Amino acid sequence: TSVTVNVAKATPDADVNTVNIDAGTALNNNQLTGTATLIVGDHLVTVPGTFTYTTADGSVLGVGKYTETVTFTPSDTTDFDTVTTTVTVKVSKH
């Protein structure tokens, strides 16, 4: 007897820290920090990967508070899904 087991990719929860920049500063993926996690059994596991602005990288925003779209790409794309989320960008005067 044989059994086929289909295992789907896991989808992590991505949480991006607020970005605080001065007016005139272009958005840059290096500004993004956060975590992507997944509960496996009873354990919280961190999923390694990178955060990137989905459409705004290189944009210069005026003073204010913005919501920008961010993509988390896991280092292991075989076992984990890419996730899209948002980040708050606060732009202040110098």
Residue, then its C-alpha position, 0 to 999 in steps of 0.5 A: t500500500s502506498v500513500t500520497v502526502n501533499v504538503a503545502k507551503a507555509t505562509p508566515d505572518a510578516d510584521v514590519n517596523t514603522v519607518n521614520i525618515d527625514a523629508g527629502t530621503a528616498l525610500n530604500n529597502n535597507q530602511l525596512t526591518g521586521t520579522a516573519t514568524l510561523i507557529v510550528g507545533d507549540h513553537l514560534v519559529t522565525v522565517p529568514g528572508t528579506f523585506t522590500y518595498t513593492t512599488a515605492d523603492g526610490s520614491v521621495l515622499g513629502v512630510g506626513k504619514y504614509t502606508e506603503t506596500v511591502t513584500f516579504t520574500p523568504s530565503d526558502t521559497t520552496d517551503f514558505d510563501t511570499v507575503t505582502t503586507t504594509v508598513t507605516v512610513k513617517v516623514s518628518k522635517h529635518 
